[in-house]
Amino acid sequence: MPALNAGPRIGLLGGSFNPAHEGHLHISRLALDYLRLDQVWWLVSPQNPLKGPADMAPLEARLASALVRADDPRIVATDLERELGTVHTAETLSALKARFPDHRFVWLMGADLLLQIPRWHRWRSIFYTVPVAVFARPPYSVRALSSRAARRFDRARIRPFAAGSLAARMPPAWVFLSIRPHAVSATRIRAHLDGARRRRN
């Protein structure tokens, strides 16, 4: 059942932002609309625990790309994880809830991450700390809905028509949203940049 709370409703989109791109903006705007959020905070990770430092640009460069790309006043690019001193999502969410007790947070992620999330540190606690919104991302969506995490929290899943109430619900609560996909990815952008560099050299 929804919980009564008048605090701001904040979507949290974490990641490497290596670099930030239109896909991040696309998901964030859809989240603002579907979930009736007041803001979306981009949590630019100091270091993705599942990636090596060589796979990522420096934090300052990634944060700068996020600040440029977040051209909507409701979307805020931050390095809060560096400020909080957290590495893992579970730790970040606990720290944010302690720092902003009146805020209603929702964790935002793509279907590909729902498949991957059992590899994350204390992944179950994420679902027990904040509501979660999962956005369709072909070709991962079908497998994601039968994944370990989806099965584990099957009874906590709400219907898409109730997505607007997700931020006010007591966790665990999550929703899967079928959305129009966006073609841009960080991998494609990096490949394009690498190709341009090779052509110049």
C-alpha atoms as a printed R data frame, in Angstrom:
    type eleno elety resid chain resno      x       y       z
1   ATOM     1    CA   MET     A     1  0.000   0.000   0.000
2   ATOM     2    CA   PRO     A     2  1.202   3.553  -0.651
3   ATOM     3    CA   ALA     A     3  2.766   5.319   2.328
4   ATOM     4    CA   LEU     A     4  1.840   8.904   3.157
5   ATOM     5    CA   ASN     A     5  4.801  11.217   2.675
6   ATOM     6    CA   ALA     A     6  4.943  14.768   1.370
7   ATOM     7    CA   GLY     A     7  8.682  14.815   0.649
8   ATOM     8    CA   PRO     A     8 10.150  15.208  -2.837
9   ATOM     9    CA   ARG     A     9 10.073  12.179  -5.120
10  ATOM    10    CA   ILE     A    10 13.540  11.552  -6.527
11  ATOM    11    CA   GLY     A    11 14.614   9.044  -9.147
12  ATOM    12    CA   LEU     A    12 18.190   7.794  -8.824
13  ATOM    13    CA   LEU     A    13 20.043   6.808 -11.994
14  ATOM    14    CA   GLY     A    14 23.451   5.434 -11.153
15  ATOM    15    CA   GLY     A    15 26.233   4.445 -13.487
16  ATOM    16    CA   SER     A    16 29.578   5.185 -15.025
17  ATOM    17    CA   PHE     A    17 28.238   7.817 -17.473
18  ATOM    18    CA   ASN     A    18 31.214   6.924 -19.637
19  ATOM    19    CA   PRO     A    19 30.144   9.235 -21.240
20  ATOM    20    CA   ALA     A    20 26.680  10.592 -20.469
21  ATOM    21    CA   HIS     A    21 24.442  10.427 -23.555
22  ATOM    22    CA   GLU     A    22 20.936  10.919 -24.922
23  ATOM    23    CA   GLY     A    23 19.888   7.486 -23.668
24  ATOM    24    CA   HIS     A    24 20.389   8.626 -20.065
25  ATOM    25    CA   LEU     A    25 18.311  11.720 -20.785
26  ATOM    26    CA   HIS     A    26 15.609   9.631 -22.488
27  ATOM    27    CA   ILE     A    27 15.214   7.274 -19.517
28  ATOM    28    CA   SER     A    28 15.261  10.150 -17.041
29  ATOM    29    CA   ARG     A    29 12.495  12.062 -18.798
30  ATOM    30    CA   LEU     A    30 10.361   8.947 -19.073
31  ATOM    31    CA   ALA     A    31 10.906   8.275 -15.358
32  ATOM    32    CA   LEU     A    32  9.835  11.814 -14.477
33  ATOM    33    CA   ASP     A    33  6.636  11.278 -16.443
34  ATOM    34    CA   TYR     A    34  5.698   7.644 -15.710
35  ATOM    35    CA   LEU     A    35  6.679   7.737 -12.025
36  ATOM    36    CA   ARG     A    36  5.516  11.310 -11.329
37  ATOM    37    CA   LEU     A    37  8.897  12.302  -9.960
38  ATOM    38    CA   ASP     A    38 10.035  15.779  -8.964
39  ATOM    39    CA   GLN     A    39 13.652  15.200  -9.992
40  ATOM    40    CA   VAL     A    40 16.083  12.590 -11.271
41  ATOM    41    CA   TRP     A    41 19.579  12.570  -9.795
42  ATOM    42    CA   TRP     A    42 22.386  11.131 -11.908
43  ATOM    43    CA   LEU     A    43 24.853   9.400  -9.597
44  ATOM    44    CA   VAL     A    44 28.114   9.447 -11.539
45  ATOM    45    CA   SER     A    45 30.105   6.589 -10.013
46  ATOM    46    CA   PRO     A    46 33.726   7.225  -8.957
47  ATOM    47    CA   GLN     A    47 34.460   3.636  -9.982
48  ATOM    48    CA   ASN     A    48 32.145   0.876 -11.153
49  ATOM    49    CA   PRO     A    49 32.995  -2.162  -8.960
50  ATOM    50    CA   LEU     A    50 32.391  -4.479 -11.923
51  ATOM    51    CA   LYS     A    51 34.761  -2.609 -14.247
52  ATOM    52    CA   GLY     A    52 38.483  -1.907 -14.140
53  ATOM    53    CA   PRO     A    53 39.868   1.672 -13.993
54  ATOM    54    CA   ALA     A    54 41.269   1.249 -17.510
55  ATOM    55    CA   ASP     A    55 37.714   0.825 -18.842
56  ATOM    56    CA   MET     A    56 36.561   4.220 -17.559
57  ATOM    57    CA   ALA     A    57 37.461   7.857 -18.168
58  ATOM    58    CA   PRO     A    58 38.420   9.939 -15.095
59  ATOM    59    CA   LEU     A    59 35.522  10.902 -12.842
60  ATOM    60    CA   GLU     A    60 35.953  14.603 -13.615
61  ATOM    61    CA   ALA     A    61 35.534  13.970 -17.351
62  ATOM    62    CA   ARG     A    62 32.498  11.749 -16.854
63  ATOM    63    CA   LEU     A    63 30.874  14.225 -14.471
64  ATOM    64    CA   ALA     A    64 31.523  17.051 -16.923
65  ATOM    65    CA   SER     A    65 29.796  15.081 -19.702
66  ATOM    66    CA   ALA     A    66 26.826  14.476 -17.395
67  ATOM    67    CA   LEU     A    67 26.567  18.154 -16.436
68  ATOM    68    CA   VAL     A    68 26.485  19.127 -20.108
69  ATOM    69    CA   ARG     A    69 23.993  16.423 -21.101
70  ATOM    70    CA   ALA     A    70 21.549  17.018 -18.199
71  ATOM    71    CA   ASP     A    71 19.900  19.977 -19.943
72  ATOM    72    CA   ASP     A    72 16.608  19.646 -18.077
73  ATOM    73    CA   PRO     A    73 16.187  21.583 -14.803
74  ATOM    74    CA   ARG     A    74 14.612  18.496 -13.222
75  ATOM    75    CA   ILE     A    75 17.703  16.366 -13.900
76  ATOM    76    CA   VAL     A    76 20.683  16.866 -11.601
77  ATOM    77    CA   ALA     A    77 24.123  15.406 -12.353
78  ATOM    78    CA   THR     A    78 26.072  14.689  -9.159
79  ATOM    79    CA   ASP     A    79 29.156  13.007  -7.737
80  ATOM    80    CA   LEU     A    80 27.310  12.221  -4.507
81  ATOM    81    CA   GLU     A    81 28.956   8.799  -4.222
82  ATOM    82    CA   ARG     A    82 32.363  10.467  -4.017
83  ATOM    83    CA   GLU     A    83 31.013  12.829  -1.360
84  ATOM    84    CA   LEU     A    84 29.397   9.979   0.585
85  ATOM    85    CA   GLY     A    85 32.455   7.753   0.242
86  ATOM    86    CA   THR     A    86 30.356   4.832  -1.028
87  ATOM    87    CA   VAL     A    87 31.162   2.366  -3.786
88  ATOM    88    CA   HIS     A    88 28.266  -0.079  -3.854
89  ATOM    89    CA   THR     A    89 24.658   0.853  -4.653
90  ATOM    90    CA   ALA     A    90 23.324  -0.730  -1.457
91  ATOM    91    CA   GLU     A    91 25.630   1.485   0.619
92  ATOM    92    CA   THR     A    92 24.785   4.586  -1.409
93  ATOM    93    CA   LEU     A    93 21.042   4.103  -0.969
94  ATOM    94    CA   SER     A    94 21.345   3.638   2.793
95  ATOM    95    CA   ALA     A    95 23.505   6.758   3.059
96  ATOM    96    CA   LEU     A    96 21.116   8.842   0.955
97  ATOM    97    CA   LYS     A    97 18.103   7.788   3.001
98  ATOM    98    CA   ALA     A    98 19.941   8.747   6.181
99  ATOM    99    CA   ARG     A    99 20.982  12.129   4.765
100 ATOM   100    CA   PHE     A   100 17.596  12.950   3.204
101 ATOM   101    CA   PRO     A   101 15.013  11.272   5.457
102 ATOM   102    CA   ASP     A   102 12.074  13.206   3.974
103 ATOM   103    CA   HIS     A   103 12.874  12.269   0.367
104 ATOM   104    CA   ARG     A   104 11.150   9.431  -1.476
105 ATOM   105    CA   PHE     A   105 13.789   7.717  -3.620
106 ATOM   106    CA   VAL     A   106 13.253   5.325  -6.536
107 ATOM   107    CA   TRP     A   107 16.128   3.363  -8.057
108 ATOM   108    CA   LEU     A   108 16.047   3.461 -11.866
109 ATOM   109    CA   MET     A   109 17.668   0.833 -14.075
110 ATOM   110    CA   GLY     A   110 17.440  -0.926 -17.415
111 ATOM   111    CA   ALA     A   111 16.344  -4.515 -17.971
112 ATOM   112    CA   ASP     A   112 19.969  -5.502 -18.614
113 ATOM   113    CA   LEU     A   113 20.839  -4.554 -15.037
114 ATOM   114    CA   LEU     A   114 17.949  -6.578 -13.626
115 ATOM   115    CA   LEU     A   115 19.714  -9.585 -15.133
116 ATOM   116    CA   GLN     A   116 23.042  -8.509 -13.680
117 ATOM   117    CA   ILE     A   117 21.965  -7.310 -10.238
118 ATOM   118    CA   PRO     A   118 22.509 -10.625  -8.363
119 ATOM   119    CA   ARG     A   119 26.232  -9.976  -8.905
120 ATOM   120    CA   TRP     A   120 25.992  -6.706  -6.981
121 ATOM   121    CA   HIS     A   121 27.012  -6.326  -3.342
122 ATOM   122    CA   ARG     A   122 24.018  -6.961  -1.017
123 ATOM   123    CA   TRP     A   123 21.674  -6.792  -4.006
124 ATOM   124    CA   ARG     A   124 18.566  -7.912  -2.132
125 ATOM   125    CA   SER     A   125 18.901  -4.988   0.275
126 ATOM   126    CA   ILE     A   126 18.482  -2.595  -2.658
127 ATOM   127    CA   PHE     A   127 14.906  -3.826  -3.123
128 ATOM   128    CA   TYR     A   128 14.246  -3.571   0.610
129 ATOM   129    CA   THR     A   129 15.651  -0.024   0.838
130 ATOM   130    CA   VAL     A   130 13.872   1.809  -2.005
131 ATOM   131    CA   PRO     A   131 11.281   1.047  -4.693
132 ATOM   132    CA   VAL     A   132 12.769   0.071  -8.058
133 ATOM   133    CA   ALA     A   133 11.700   0.953 -11.609
134 ATOM   134    CA   VAL     A   134 13.016  -1.257 -14.419
135 ATOM   135    CA   PHE     A   135 12.852   0.012 -17.995
136 ATOM   136    CA   ALA     A   136 12.620  -2.321 -20.979
137 ATOM   137    CA   ARG     A   137 15.813  -2.619 -22.985
138 ATOM   138    CA   PRO     A   138 15.801  -4.983 -25.957
139 ATOM   139    CA   PRO     A   139 17.053  -7.669 -26.237
140 ATOM   140    CA   TYR     A   140 17.257  -8.165 -22.459
141 ATOM   141    CA   SER     A   141 13.642  -7.618 -21.418
142 ATOM   142    CA   VAL     A   142 12.216 -11.134 -21.836
143 ATOM   143    CA   ARG     A   143 15.104 -12.771 -19.973
144 ATOM   144    CA   ALA     A   144 15.043 -10.062 -17.302
145 ATOM   145    CA   LEU     A   145 11.414 -10.813 -16.427
146 ATOM   146    CA   SER     A   146 12.283 -14.448 -15.715
147 ATOM   147    CA   SER     A   147 15.597 -13.632 -14.033
148 ATOM   148    CA   ARG     A   148 16.657 -14.543 -10.520
149 ATOM   149    CA   ALA     A   149 15.883 -11.061  -9.177
150 ATOM   150    CA   ALA     A   150 12.463 -10.914 -10.863
151 ATOM   151    CA   ARG     A   151 11.536 -14.307  -9.429
152 ATOM   152    CA   ARG     A   152 12.826 -13.409  -5.967
153 ATOM   153    CA   PHE     A   153 10.660 -10.273  -5.793
154 ATOM   154    CA   ASP     A   154  7.747 -11.449  -7.916
155 ATOM   155    CA   ARG     A   155  5.150 -10.687  -5.239
156 ATOM   156    CA   ALA     A   156  6.461  -7.124  -4.869
157 ATOM   157    CA   ARG     A   157  5.948  -6.272  -8.539
158 ATOM   158    CA   ILE     A   158  3.202  -3.753  -9.275
159 ATOM   159    CA   ARG     A   159  1.312  -3.219 -12.519
160 ATOM   160    CA   PRO     A   160  2.495  -0.464 -14.895
161 ATOM   161    CA   PHE     A   161 -0.767   1.473 -14.501
162 ATOM   162    CA   ALA     A   162  0.185   2.002 -10.823
163 ATOM   163    CA   ALA     A   163  3.703   3.278 -11.612
164 ATOM   164    CA   GLY     A   164  2.786   6.807 -10.579
165 ATOM   165    CA   SER     A   165  2.415   5.629  -6.985
166 ATOM   166    CA   LEU     A   166  5.736   3.738  -6.861
167 ATOM   167    CA   ALA     A   167  7.704   6.481  -5.086
168 ATOM   168    CA   ALA     A   168  5.149   6.514  -2.255
169 ATOM   169    CA   ARG     A   169  5.162   2.739  -1.711
170 ATOM   170    CA   MET     A   170  6.976   0.908   1.035
171 ATOM   171    CA   PRO     A   171  9.713  -1.350  -0.341
172 ATOM   172    CA   PRO     A   172  9.998  -3.934  -1.625
173 ATOM   173    CA   ALA     A   173  8.018  -2.663  -4.599
174 ATOM   174    CA   TRP     A   174  9.056  -2.594  -8.225
175 ATOM   175    CA   VAL     A   175  7.631  -2.050 -11.676
176 ATOM   176    CA   PHE     A   176  8.654  -3.058 -15.183
177 ATOM   177    CA   LEU     A   177  7.920  -0.417 -17.801
178 ATOM   178    CA   SER     A   178  7.775  -1.193 -21.508
179 ATOM   179    CA   ILE     A   179  9.066   1.936 -23.184
180 ATOM   180    CA   ARG     A   180 10.211   3.130 -26.565
181 ATOM   181    CA   PRO     A   181 13.914   2.195 -26.685
182 ATOM   182    CA   HIS     A   182 16.651   4.689 -27.408
183 ATOM   183    CA   ALA     A   183 19.355   3.645 -29.862
184 ATOM   184    CA   VAL     A   184 22.285   5.482 -28.261
185 ATOM   185    CA   SER     A   185 24.639   3.684 -25.878
186 ATOM   186    CA   ALA     A   186 27.911   4.633 -24.200
187 ATOM   187    CA   THR     A   187 29.606   1.654 -25.855
188 ATOM   188    CA   ARG     A   188 28.613   2.905 -29.309
189 ATOM   189    CA   ILE     A   189 29.771   6.453 -28.511
190 ATOM   190    CA   ARG     A   190 33.162   5.246 -27.236
191 ATOM   191    CA   ALA     A   191 33.623   3.073 -30.334
192 ATOM   192    CA   HIS     A   192 32.867   6.081 -32.535
193 ATOM   193    CA   LEU     A   193 35.339   8.275 -30.626
194 ATOM   194    CA   ASP     A   194 38.027   5.604 -30.749
195 ATOM   195    CA   GLY     A   195 37.526   5.256 -34.494
196 ATOM   196    CA   ALA     A   196 37.805   9.019 -34.963
197 ATOM   197    CA   ARG     A   197 41.045   9.090 -32.980
198 ATOM   198    CA   ARG     A   198 42.541   6.290 -35.057
199 ATOM   199    CA   ARG     A   199 41.635   8.105 -38.273
200 ATOM   200    CA   ARG     A   200 43.387  11.270 -37.048
201 ATOM   201    CA   ASN     A   201 46.565   9.361 -36.091
